[in-house]
């Protein structure tokens, strides 16, 4: 398991989120450090520093597995 990201990484992610958030359509939103199920592996997950996902993912995380 890799080490937990530190302040520099968190700052980079925050700056990216601030720059892109207002440019996204209302149906998409940036999410930080959110585990997303891997479509090809039912037991696998990825936890990117920043992910752009459909907003309804907040209510139903399984929707992120569908190809859009």
C-alpha positions as CSV (number, residue, x, y, z in Angstrom):
1,X,0.0,0.0,0.0
2,X,1.4,3.4,-0.9
3,X,2.0,6.0,1.8
4,X,-0.8,8.5,2.5
5,X,-0.5,11.6,0.3
6,X,1.0,14.6,2.0
7,X,0.3,18.4,1.9
8,X,1.9,19.1,-1.4
9,X,-0.3,16.4,-3.1
10,X,-3.4,17.7,-1.3
11,X,-2.6,21.3,-2.4
12,X,-2.2,20.2,-6.1
13,X,-5.5,18.3,-6.0
14,X,-7.2,21.3,-4.4
15,X,-5.9,23.7,-7.0
16,X,-7.0,21.4,-9.8
17,X,-10.5,21.0,-8.3
18,X,-10.9,24.8,-8.0
19,X,-9.8,25.4,-11.6
20,X,-12.1,22.8,-13.2
21,X,-15.2,22.7,-10.9
22,X,-17.0,25.8,-12.3
23,X,-16.3,24.6,-15.9
24,X,-18.1,21.3,-15.5
25,X,-21.7,20.8,-16.5
26,X,-24.3,20.4,-13.7
27,X,-24.3,16.7,-14.2
28,X,-20.6,16.2,-13.3
29,X,-18.7,17.1,-10.2
30,X,-15.1,16.6,-8.9
31,X,-14.7,14.2,-6.0
32,X,-11.5,13.9,-3.9
33,X,-10.2,10.6,-2.6
34,X,-13.3,8.6,-3.4
35,X,-13.1,4.9,-4.0
36,X,-14.6,3.8,-7.3
37,X,-15.3,0.2,-8.2
38,X,-13.3,-1.2,-11.1
39,X,-15.7,-2.4,-13.9
40,X,-13.5,-5.4,-14.9
41,X,-13.0,-6.6,-11.3
42,X,-15.9,-6.8,-8.9
43,X,-13.6,-6.9,-5.9
44,X,-11.2,-4.1,-7.2
45,X,-11.3,-0.5,-6.4
46,X,-9.3,2.6,-7.4
47,X,-9.0,5.7,-5.2
48,X,-7.7,8.5,-7.3
49,X,-6.7,11.8,-5.8
50,X,-9.4,13.5,-7.9
51,X,-12.2,12.0,-10.0
52,X,-14.8,13.6,-12.2
53,X,-18.0,11.6,-11.8
54,X,-21.7,12.0,-12.5
55,X,-23.4,13.8,-9.6
56,X,-25.9,11.0,-9.0
57,X,-22.9,9.0,-7.9
58,X,-23.4,10.7,-4.5
59,X,-26.6,8.7,-4.1
60,X,-25.7,5.5,-5.9
61,X,-22.0,4.7,-6.1
62,X,-22.6,1.7,-8.4
63,X,-23.4,4.1,-11.2
64,X,-19.7,4.9,-11.5
65,X,-19.1,1.4,-12.8
66,X,-21.2,1.9,-15.9
67,X,-19.3,3.1,-19.0
68,X,-20.5,6.6,-20.0
